[in-house]
Amino acid sequence: SDEATAVEAFCDAGDSLQTDIDELADVDVVSEGTNGLEERFSTIEAHLDQLRESGLDVASEEISALESAMDAFGAALDSLGDDISVEGAQTASAALTGVVTASSGVLDKLSSTCD
């Protein structure tokens, strides 16, 4: 059925999001630079789009909160540029913490919806 397909798409995107968040937390900024953060950022955004596009009205508030956290993180990454300052790194770190915190709400909803 269409609903079963939507649940499957939602859960698949959620599994990918979990992996993305785990990988984001493991980025070695010293060796990978901001490129590593930007790559993970793009991947997370794509999986958030897939969650929203699944057609399920599940975790919509949590997904919106994560999207807002991702917007703040994206702005922090943009402001870092190539010359990373202590202040910029602190802002990016705080924004990253916001992403991880907001993602826990989405992942909690996923665990109650997906097997």
matplotlib code that plots the C-alpha trace (Angstrom):
import matplotlib.pyplot as plt

x = [0.0, 1.0, 1.2, 3.5, 5.7, 5.7, 6.6, 9.4, 10.8, 10.5, 12.3, 15.0, 15.7, 15.7, 18.3, 20.5, 20.0, 21.2, 24.3, 24.8, 24.6, 27.1, 29.5, 29.1, 30.1, 33.2, 34.5, 38.2, 38.1, 41.9, 42.6, 39.4, 38.9, 35.6, 35.1, 34.3, 31.7, 30.2, 30.0, 28.1, 25.9, 24.8, 24.1, 22.0, 20.0, 19.3, 18.0, 15.9, 14.3, 13.6, 12.0, 9.7, 8.9, 8.0, 4.4, 4.1, 3.0, 5.3, 7.8, 7.0, 7.7, 10.9, 12.0, 11.3, 13.4, 16.2, 15.9, 16.2, 19.3, 20.8, 20.2, 22.1, 24.9, 25.0, 25.3, 28.1, 29.9, 29.5, 31.0, 34.0, 35.4, 39.0, 40.5, 39.0, 39.0, 38.4, 35.1, 34.0, 34.9, 33.0, 29.9, 30.2, 30.6, 27.5, 25.5, 26.7, 25.5, 22.1, 22.0, 22.8, 20.2, 17.5, 18.3, 17.6, 13.9, 13.6, 15.4, 13.1, 10.1, 11.7, 12.2, 8.5, 7.4, 9.9, 10.7]
y = [0.0, 3.6, 4.0, 1.0, 2.5, 5.9, 4.2, 2.3, 5.5, 7.3, 4.6, 4.2, 7.9, 7.8, 5.0, 7.1, 10.1, 8.2, 7.2, 10.8, 12.2, 9.5, 10.4, 14.1, 13.6, 11.7, 14.3, 15.2, 18.9, 19.1, 16.6, 17.0, 20.8, 22.4, 20.3, 17.2, 19.2, 20.6, 17.1, 15.7, 18.8, 18.2, 14.5, 15.3, 17.9, 15.3, 12.7, 15.3, 16.1, 12.4, 12.2, 15.1, 13.8, 10.3, 11.5, 10.6, 13.2, 11.7, 13.8, 17.0, 19.2, 17.4, 17.5, 21.3, 21.7, 19.8, 21.8, 25.0, 23.6, 22.6, 26.2, 27.6, 25.0, 25.9, 29.6, 28.8, 26.8, 29.6, 32.1, 29.9, 30.1, 28.9, 30.9, 29.3, 31.6, 30.5, 32.4, 30.8, 27.3, 27.9, 29.1, 26.0, 23.7, 25.2, 24.8, 21.2, 20.5, 22.0, 19.6, 16.6, 17.6, 18.2, 15.0, 13.0, 14.2, 12.9, 9.7, 9.1, 9.4, 7.1, 4.4, 4.5, 4.4, 2.0, -1.5]
z = [0.0, -0.3, 3.5, 3.8, 1.1, 2.9, 6.2, 4.5, 2.9, 6.2, 8.1, 5.5, 5.6, 9.4, 9.4, 7.1, 9.3, 12.3, 10.4, 9.3, 12.8, 14.1, 11.3, 11.9, 15.5, 14.4, 11.9, 12.5, 11.7, 12.1, 9.3, 7.2, 7.7, 7.1, 4.0, 6.2, 8.1, 4.8, 3.2, 6.2, 6.4, 2.8, 3.4, 6.5, 4.6, 1.8, 4.3, 6.1, 2.8, 2.3, 5.7, 4.9, 1.4, 2.6, 2.9, 6.6, 9.0, 11.6, 13.6, 11.6, 14.6, 15.4, 11.8, 11.7, 14.8, 13.3, 10.1, 12.2, 13.9, 10.5, 9.3, 12.3, 11.7, 8.0, 8.8, 11.3, 8.6, 6.1, 8.6, 9.3, 5.8, 5.3, 8.2, 11.3, 14.4, 17.9, 18.0, 14.7, 16.0, 19.2, 17.2, 14.9, 17.9, 19.6, 16.4, 16.0, 19.6, 18.5, 15.5, 17.7, 20.3, 17.7, 15.9, 19.1, 18.9, 15.3, 16.1, 19.1, 16.9, 14.3, 16.9, 17.8, 14.2, 12.7, 13.7]

ax = plt.figure().add_subplot(projection="3d")
ax.plot(x, y, z, "-o")
ax.set_aspect("equal")
plt.show()
